[in-house]
Amino acid sequence: MGGLLQQLRGGRLMARVLRSTSWILLGYGGSQALRLASNLILTRLLFPEAFGLMALISLVTVGLMLFSDVGIAPSIAQSKRGDDPDFLNTAWSIQVIRGVVLWAIATVLAAPFAAFYDAPELAFYLPIAALSLLVTGFNPTRIETAHRHLLMGRLTVLDLTSQIIGLVVMVVLAWWLQSVLALVVGGVVGPLVKLALTWAFLPGPANRFRWEPAAVRELVTFGKWIFLSTAFWFFASQGDRAVLGKFLSLESLGIYNIAFFLASFAMQLGTAVSGRVMIPVYRDAKHEVAKIAKLRGGLSGVTLTLLLGMALAGPWLVGVLYDARYAQGGAIVTLLAVAQIAQVIGMSYDQAALAAGDSRRFFVVSASRAVLQITLLITGVTLFGLVGAIIGMGLAHILTHPVMIWLARAHDAWDARHDLICIVLAGSIGAAAVWLHWDAIVALSALN
């Protein structure tokens, strides 16, 4: 991977890309290792229903974040005014107001949401969990400035430190309370610690309230399509839990959530690298087509290798890491990993649109994926249960790829050779993984 990066461009940009990619890999790897360790401890201290409840809580908090995302981060990353204090302070002011409003909305939604999913506990837990939305709104724009300039070292250390503290609090509370409240409170402590650490130790001027009309217009003009895109991204990223929450018991939803955590590791890693590195690369080295293709190929290759490794080893891994209550999660890991293959193949293309300020095409891709995924997921779960739901999600990713190609071609970013190689190799290995674990997959039909 490092060799591919070094070939892209020999100047300052490439050095930053290499360093940032290394930090992202270290930060994400460390973050997932911490999550896995805490997950293994928490599954022994708590019960599967607790993780089902947290899946529903996350459905609301993440949903509110996505339904209100006006694209502050990509706006700062791509704007010519991305280092202008007036622009940054205006963006921060919008972010703070958004955080306050989101917490208020979550509090209002708590009782209706609890009634809809027939989970009375949510009426109490959701307003507490939503405090994380309020806290996150005050995060300094120095975080986005570090992303803009690919200066990820200190930020990664602060992120990991805040996560360690939040997870330690979560585990201690779980041991003490034996309640889902431990997960809820721990989910607030982590963002609160990150806020304190980034304000204290991340270099750059402090934010203050500012409302510059020109900055607001630029943020709104670019962000309106991001807003619509992330609203649809909610259905693509959280729609499975929103739908399955009505079809599965809390225990089964908890098992699914554990399996999703394992199966999504590779995709989230690839997305993290692509989202932080590819916008600056497309922005500053867009004419280096052949070398960008090598970077894209390396990113896809590493991500698919990890993803397919999880597809092949998922049932064995679940059996080793978790007790018998979570055994059916192994087959879910295999199916989810295979279903994500098409999404991995196209994951870097949409960053070319964002780098060019083309948030409209980015929205079209997000909307297409969301509509297809929800439609096929509901159809699949209605006809064939959980297995049908996951197959529906996989088909949605396949059918979305032509739309991704349309976006990529508009920005001279499509690489047909890359797609063909990935489809043939990854598709073959994915089919082998399904065949290898076919009996366990068939047994999933009993999960409800």
C-alpha positions as CSV (number, residue, x, y, z in Angstrom):
1,M,0.0,0.0,0.0
2,G,2.8,2.4,0.9
3,G,4.6,1.7,-2.4
4,L,1.4,2.5,-4.3
5,L,1.0,5.8,-2.4
6,Q,4.6,6.9,-3.0
7,Q,4.1,6.5,-6.7
8,L,1.1,8.8,-6.8
9,R,2.9,12.0,-6.5
10,G,6.3,12.8,-5.0
11,G,5.7,16.1,-3.4
12,R,4.1,17.4,-0.2
13,L,0.7,16.0,-1.0
14,M,1.9,12.5,-1.2
15,A,3.8,12.7,2.1
16,R,0.6,13.9,3.8
17,V,-1.4,11.1,2.1
18,L,1.0,8.5,3.3
19,R,1.1,9.8,6.8
20,S,-2.6,10.3,7.0
21,T,-3.4,6.9,5.6
22,S,-1.1,5.3,8.2
23,W,-2.7,7.3,11.0
24,I,-6.2,6.4,9.8
25,L,-5.3,2.7,9.7
26,L,-3.7,2.9,13.1
27,G,-6.7,4.8,14.5
28,Y,-9.3,2.7,13.0
29,G,-7.5,-0.6,13.8
30,G,-7.0,0.6,17.4
31,S,-10.6,1.7,17.6
32,Q,-12.0,-1.6,16.4
33,A,-9.7,-3.5,18.7
34,L,-11.0,-1.5,21.6
35,R,-14.6,-2.1,20.5
36,L,-14.0,-5.8,20.0
37,A,-12.4,-6.1,23.5
38,S,-15.2,-4.2,25.2
39,N,-17.8,-6.1,23.1
40,L,-16.4,-9.4,24.3
41,I,-16.5,-8.3,27.9
42,L,-20.0,-6.7,27.6
43,T,-21.6,-9.7,26.0
44,R,-20.6,-11.7,29.0
45,L,-21.7,-9.1,31.5
46,L,-25.0,-8.3,29.8
47,F,-27.6,-10.1,27.7
48,P,-28.5,-10.1,23.9
49,E,-31.6,-8.0,24.4
50,A,-29.3,-5.1,25.7
51,F,-27.6,-5.0,22.4
52,G,-31.0,-5.1,20.6
53,L,-32.1,-2.0,22.6
54,M,-28.8,-0.2,21.8
55,A,-29.4,-1.0,18.1
56,L,-32.7,0.8,18.4
57,I,-31.3,3.7,20.3
58,S,-28.5,4.1,17.7
59,L,-31.2,4.0,15.0
60,V,-32.6,7.2,16.4
61,T,-29.4,9.1,17.3
62,V,-27.6,8.2,14.1
63,G,-30.8,8.8,12.1
64,L,-31.1,12.3,13.5
65,M,-27.5,13.0,12.7
66,L,-27.9,11.9,9.1
67,F,-31.3,13.6,8.6
68,S,-29.8,16.9,9.7
69,D,-26.3,16.7,8.1
70,V,-25.7,19.9,6.1
71,G,-22.3,18.8,5.0
72,I,-20.1,20.8,7.4
73,A,-17.1,18.4,7.1
74,P,-17.0,18.0,3.3
75,S,-17.7,21.8,2.9
76,I,-14.6,22.6,4.9
77,A,-12.6,19.9,3.1
78,Q,-13.4,21.2,-0.4
79,S,-14.1,24.9,0.0
80,K,-11.5,27.6,-1.0
81,R,-12.5,29.3,2.3
82,G,-11.8,26.1,4.3
83,D,-9.1,27.9,6.4
84,D,-11.0,31.3,6.7
85,P,-11.8,31.9,10.4
86,D,-15.2,33.6,9.5
87,F,-16.2,30.6,7.4
88,L,-15.1,28.1,10.1
89,N,-16.8,30.0,13.0
90,T,-20.0,30.2,11.0
91,A,-19.9,26.5,10.3
92,W,-19.3,25.8,14.0
93,S,-22.2,28.0,15.0
94,I,-24.5,26.1,12.7
95,Q,-23.2,22.8,14.1
96,V,-23.9,23.9,17.7
97,I,-27.4,25.0,16.9
98,R,-28.0,21.7,15.2
99,G,-26.8,19.7,18.2
100,V,-29.2,21.5,20.6
101,V,-32.1,20.9,18.2
102,L,-31.3,17.3,17.7
103,W,-31.2,16.5,21.4
104,A,-34.6,18.2,21.8
105,I,-36.1,16.3,18.9
106,A,-34.7,13.0,20.3
107,T,-36.3,13.7,23.7
108,V,-39.7,14.4,22.1
109,L,-39.5,11.2,19.9
110,A,-38.5,9.0,22.8
111,A,-42.1,7.9,23.9
112,P,-43.5,7.5,20.4
113,F,-40.5,5.5,19.3
114,A,-40.7,3.2,22.4
115,A,-44.4,2.6,21.6
116,F,-43.7,1.8,17.9
117,Y,-41.1,-0.8,18.7
118,D,-42.9,-2.0,21.9
119,A,-39.9,-1.4,24.0
120,P,-40.9,0.9,26.9
121,E,-37.3,1.2,28.2
122,L,-36.5,3.4,25.2
123,A,-38.6,6.3,26.6
124,F,-36.1,6.6,29.5
125,Y,-32.9,5.7,27.7
126,L,-33.2,7.7,24.5
127,P,-33.1,11.3,26.0
128,I,-29.9,10.3,27.9
129,A,-28.2,8.7,24.9
130,A,-29.1,11.8,22.7
131,L,-27.0,14.0,24.9
132,S,-24.1,12.7,22.7
133,L,-25.7,14.7,19.9
134,L,-25.7,17.8,22.0
135,V,-22.0,17.3,23.0
136,T,-20.8,16.6,19.5
137,G,-22.3,19.8,18.2
138,F,-19.6,21.7,20.2
139,N,-16.7,19.9,18.6
140,P,-14.2,22.4,17.3
141,T,-13.7,22.9,13.6
142,R,-10.0,22.2,14.2
143,I,-11.0,18.6,13.7
144,E,-12.1,19.3,10.2
145,T,-9.1,21.5,9.5
146,A,-6.8,18.6,10.5
147,H,-8.8,16.4,8.0
148,R,-8.6,19.0,5.3
149,H,-4.8,19.2,5.5
150,L,-4.3,15.4,6.2
151,L,-2.8,16.1,9.6
152,M,-4.1,13.1,11.4
153,G,-1.5,12.2,14.1
154,R,-2.6,14.1,17.1
155,L,-6.3,13.8,16.3
156,T,-6.0,10.0,16.1
157,V,-4.4,9.9,19.5
158,L,-7.1,12.1,21.0
159,D,-9.8,10.0,19.4
160,L,-8.4,6.8,20.8
161,T,-7.9,8.3,24.2
162,S,-11.5,9.4,24.4
163,Q,-12.7,6.0,23.2
164,I,-10.6,4.2,25.8
165,I,-12.1,6.3,28.6
166,G,-15.6,5.9,27.3
167,L,-15.3,2.1,27.0
168,V,-13.7,1.7,30.4
169,V,-16.6,3.6,31.9
170,M,-19.0,1.4,29.9
171,V,-17.5,-1.8,31.1
172,V,-17.3,-0.7,34.8
173,L,-20.9,0.4,34.8
174,A,-22.0,-2.9,33.1
175,W,-20.2,-4.9,35.8
176,W,-21.8,-2.7,38.5
177,L,-25.4,-2.1,37.1
178,Q,-25.9,-5.2,35.0
179,S,-28.1,-2.9,32.9
180,V,-28.3,-1.4,29.4
181,L,-27.9,1.9,31.1
182,A,-24.1,1.2,31.1
183,L,-24.1,1.2,27.3
184,V,-26.2,4.4,27.2
185,V,-24.0,6.4,29.6
186,G,-20.8,5.1,28.1
187,G,-22.0,6.3,24.7
188,V,-22.2,9.8,26.1
189,V,-18.9,9.8,28.1
190,G,-16.8,9.1,25.0
191,P,-18.0,12.2,23.0
192,L,-17.8,14.3,26.1
193,V,-14.1,13.3,26.7
194,K,-13.3,13.9,23.0
195,L,-14.8,17.4,23.2
196,A,-12.6,18.2,26.1
197,L,-9.5,16.7,24.6
198,T,-9.8,18.4,21.2
199,W,-10.6,21.8,22.7
200,A,-7.5,21.5,25.0
201,F,-4.9,19.7,22.9
202,L,-5.7,20.2,19.2
203,P,-3.8,23.1,17.7
204,G,-5.6,26.1,16.2
205,P,-7.7,29.1,17.1
206,A,-10.7,28.5,19.3
207,N,-14.2,28.8,17.7
208,R,-16.6,31.5,18.6
209,F,-20.1,32.2,17.5
210,R,-20.2,33.9,14.1
211,W,-22.9,34.3,11.4
212,E,-21.4,35.6,8.2
213,P,-24.1,35.6,5.4
214,A,-21.7,34.8,2.6
215,A,-20.4,31.7,4.5
216,V,-23.9,30.6,5.3
217,R,-24.9,30.9,1.6
218,E,-21.9,28.8,0.6
219,L,-22.5,26.2,3.3
220,V,-26.2,26.0,2.4
221,T,-25.6,25.8,-1.4
222,F,-23.2,23.0,-1.1
223,G,-24.8,21.4,1.9
224,K,-28.4,21.2,0.6
225,W,-27.5,18.1,-1.5
226,I,-25.4,16.7,1.3
227,F,-28.4,17.1,3.5
228,L,-30.6,15.2,1.1
229,S,-27.8,12.6,0.5
230,T,-27.3,11.8,4.2
231,A,-31.1,11.7,4.8
232,F,-31.2,8.9,2.2
233,W,-27.9,7.4,3.6
234,F,-29.8,6.9,6.8
235,F,-32.0,4.3,5.0
236,A,-28.9,2.7,3.4
237,S,-26.9,2.5,6.6
238,Q,-29.6,2.1,9.3
239,G,-32.5,0.8,7.3
240,D,-31.7,-2.8,8.1
241,R,-32.1,-2.2,11.9
242,A,-35.2,0.0,11.3
243,V,-36.9,-2.8,9.4
244,L,-35.6,-5.8,11.3
245,G,-36.5,-4.1,14.6
246,K,-40.2,-4.8,13.6
247,F,-39.6,-8.4,12.4
248,L,-37.1,-9.7,15.0
249,S,-37.2,-10.0,18.7
250,L,-34.8,-7.8,20.7
251,E,-32.6,-10.9,21.4
252,S,-32.4,-11.7,17.7
253,L,-31.8,-8.1,16.8
254,G,-28.9,-8.0,19.4
255,I,-27.3,-11.1,17.7
256,Y,-27.7,-9.4,14.3
257,N,-26.1,-6.2,15.7
258,I,-23.1,-8.2,17.0
259,A,-22.7,-9.9,13.6
260,F,-23.0,-6.6,11.8
261,F,-20.1,-5.2,14.0
262,L,-17.8,-8.0,12.8
263,A,-19.0,-8.0,9.1
264,S,-18.8,-4.2,8.7
265,F,-15.2,-3.9,9.9
266,A,-13.6,-4.0,6.5
267,M,-16.1,-1.7,4.8
268,Q,-15.9,0.9,7.5
269,L,-12.1,0.8,7.4
270,G,-12.2,1.3,3.6
271,T,-14.7,4.1,3.9
272,A,-12.7,5.9,6.6
273,V,-9.6,5.9,4.4
274,S,-11.4,6.8,1.3
275,G,-13.5,9.6,2.9
276,R,-10.5,11.2,4.5
277,V,-7.8,10.7,1.9
278,M,-9.5,10.6,-1.5
279,I,-11.1,14.1,-1.4
280,P,-7.7,15.9,-1.0
281,V,-6.2,13.5,-3.6
282,Y,-8.9,14.1,-6.2
283,R,-8.8,17.8,-5.4
284,D,-5.1,18.3,-5.7
285,A,-3.9,15.5,-8.0
286,K,-6.9,14.9,-10.3
287,H,-4.8,14.7,-13.5
288,E,-2.7,11.9,-12.1
289,V,-5.3,9.3,-13.4
290,A,-3.1,6.3,-13.7
291,K,-1.5,6.7,-10.3
292,I,-4.8,7.4,-8.6
293,A,-6.0,4.2,-10.2
294,K,-3.2,2.3,-8.4
295,L,-4.2,3.9,-5.1
296,R,-7.8,3.0,-5.7
297,G,-6.8,-0.6,-6.6
298,G,-4.7,-0.9,-3.4
299,L,-7.5,0.4,-1.3
300,S,-10.1,-1.9,-2.8
301,G,-7.7,-4.9,-2.6
302,V,-7.0,-4.5,1.1
303,T,-10.6,-3.9,1.9
304,L,-11.9,-6.8,-0.1
305,T,-9.2,-9.1,1.4
306,L,-10.4,-8.3,4.9
307,L,-14.0,-8.5,3.9
308,L,-13.7,-11.9,2.3
309,G,-11.6,-13.2,5.1
310,M,-14.5,-12.4,7.4
311,A,-16.9,-14.1,5.0
312,L,-14.9,-17.3,5.1
313,A,-14.0,-17.3,8.8
314,G,-17.1,-15.6,10.3
315,P,-18.8,-18.6,11.8
316,W,-15.6,-19.9,13.3
317,L,-14.7,-16.5,14.7
318,V,-18.1,-16.1,16.3
319,G,-17.8,-19.5,17.8
320,V,-14.4,-18.7,19.3
321,L,-15.2,-15.2,20.6
322,Y,-18.7,-15.5,21.8
323,D,-20.8,-17.9,23.9
324,A,-23.5,-20.2,22.5
325,R,-26.2,-17.5,22.7
326,Y,-24.6,-15.7,19.7
327,A,-23.8,-18.8,17.6
328,Q,-26.2,-17.9,14.8
329,G,-24.4,-14.7,14.3
330,G,-21.6,-16.5,12.4
331,A,-23.8,-17.2,9.3
332,I,-25.0,-13.6,9.5
333,V,-21.4,-12.4,9.3
334,T,-20.8,-14.5,6.2
335,L,-23.9,-13.2,4.4
336,L,-23.4,-9.6,5.4
337,A,-19.8,-9.7,4.2
338,V,-20.7,-11.1,0.8
339,A,-23.5,-8.6,0.5
340,Q,-21.0,-5.7,0.8
341,I,-18.7,-6.7,-2.1
342,A,-20.3,-4.4,-4.7
343,Q,-20.3,-1.5,-2.2
344,V,-16.6,-1.9,-1.6
345,I,-15.8,-1.9,-5.4
346,G,-17.4,1.6,-5.8
347,M,-16.6,3.2,-2.5
348,S,-13.9,5.7,-3.7
349,Y,-15.9,7.0,-6.7
350,D,-18.2,9.3,-4.9
351,Q,-15.3,11.1,-3.3
352,A,-14.4,12.5,-6.8
353,A,-17.8,14.2,-6.9
354,L,-17.4,15.7,-3.5
355,A,-13.9,16.9,-4.3
356,A,-15.3,18.7,-7.3
357,G,-18.1,20.2,-5.3
358,D,-20.7,18.1,-7.1
359,S,-23.0,17.2,-4.2
360,R,-25.9,16.8,-6.6
361,R,-24.6,13.6,-8.2
362,F,-23.5,12.4,-4.8
363,F,-27.2,12.8,-3.7
364,V,-28.4,10.8,-6.7
365,V,-26.2,7.9,-5.8
366,S,-27.3,8.0,-2.1
367,A,-30.9,8.3,-3.0
368,S,-30.7,5.4,-5.4
369,R,-28.9,3.1,-2.9
370,A,-31.4,4.0,-0.2
371,V,-34.6,3.4,-2.3
372,L,-33.3,0.1,-3.6
373,Q,-32.0,-1.1,-0.3
374,I,-35.2,-0.4,1.7
375,T,-37.4,-1.8,-1.1
376,L,-35.4,-5.0,-1.5
377,L,-34.8,-5.4,2.2
378,I,-38.5,-5.2,3.1
379,T,-39.4,-7.5,0.2
380,G,-36.7,-10.0,1.3
381,V,-37.6,-10.1,5.0
382,T,-41.3,-10.4,4.2
383,L,-40.8,-13.3,1.9
384,F,-37.8,-15.1,3.3
385,G,-37.0,-13.7,6.7
386,L,-33.6,-12.5,7.8
387,V,-31.7,-14.3,5.0
388,G,-34.0,-12.7,2.4
389,A,-33.3,-9.3,4.0
390,I,-29.6,-9.6,3.7
391,I,-29.8,-10.9,0.2
392,G,-32.0,-7.9,-0.6
393,M,-29.3,-5.5,0.7
394,G,-26.7,-7.2,-1.4
395,L,-28.8,-6.9,-4.5
396,A,-29.3,-3.2,-3.8
397,H,-25.6,-2.6,-3.7
398,I,-25.2,-4.4,-7.1
399,L,-28.0,-2.4,-8.7
400,T,-26.6,0.9,-7.3
401,H,-23.2,0.3,-9.0
402,P,-24.3,1.5,-12.4
403,V,-25.4,4.8,-10.8
404,M,-22.0,5.0,-9.2
405,I,-20.4,4.4,-12.6
406,W,-22.5,7.3,-14.0
407,L,-21.1,9.6,-11.3
408,A,-17.5,8.4,-11.7
409,R,-17.6,8.9,-15.5
410,A,-18.8,12.5,-15.0
411,H,-15.5,13.2,-13.2
412,D,-13.2,10.9,-15.2
413,A,-12.8,8.6,-12.3
414,W,-14.3,5.3,-13.5
415,D,-11.9,2.4,-13.9
416,A,-13.6,-0.4,-15.7
417,R,-10.6,-2.7,-15.4
418,H,-10.6,-2.2,-11.6
419,D,-14.3,-3.1,-11.4
420,L,-14.0,-6.2,-13.6
421,I,-11.1,-7.7,-11.7
422,C,-12.7,-7.0,-8.3
423,I,-16.1,-8.5,-9.4
424,V,-14.5,-11.7,-10.8
425,L,-12.1,-12.4,-7.9
426,A,-14.2,-11.2,-5.0
427,G,-17.4,-12.7,-6.4
428,S,-15.8,-16.1,-6.8
429,I,-14.5,-16.1,-3.2
430,G,-17.8,-14.8,-1.9
431,A,-19.7,-17.6,-3.6
432,A,-17.3,-20.1,-2.1
433,A,-17.9,-18.7,1.4
434,V,-21.6,-19.0,1.0
435,W,-21.2,-22.6,-0.2
436,L,-18.9,-23.5,2.6
437,H,-21.4,-22.2,5.3
438,W,-24.6,-23.1,3.5
439,D,-26.0,-25.3,6.3
440,A,-25.6,-22.5,8.9
441,I,-27.2,-20.0,6.5
442,V,-30.2,-22.2,6.0
443,A,-30.6,-22.5,9.7
444,L,-31.0,-18.7,10.0
445,S,-34.6,-19.1,8.7
446,A,-35.5,-20.0,12.3
447,L,-34.2,-16.7,13.7
448,N,-37.1,-14.4,14.7
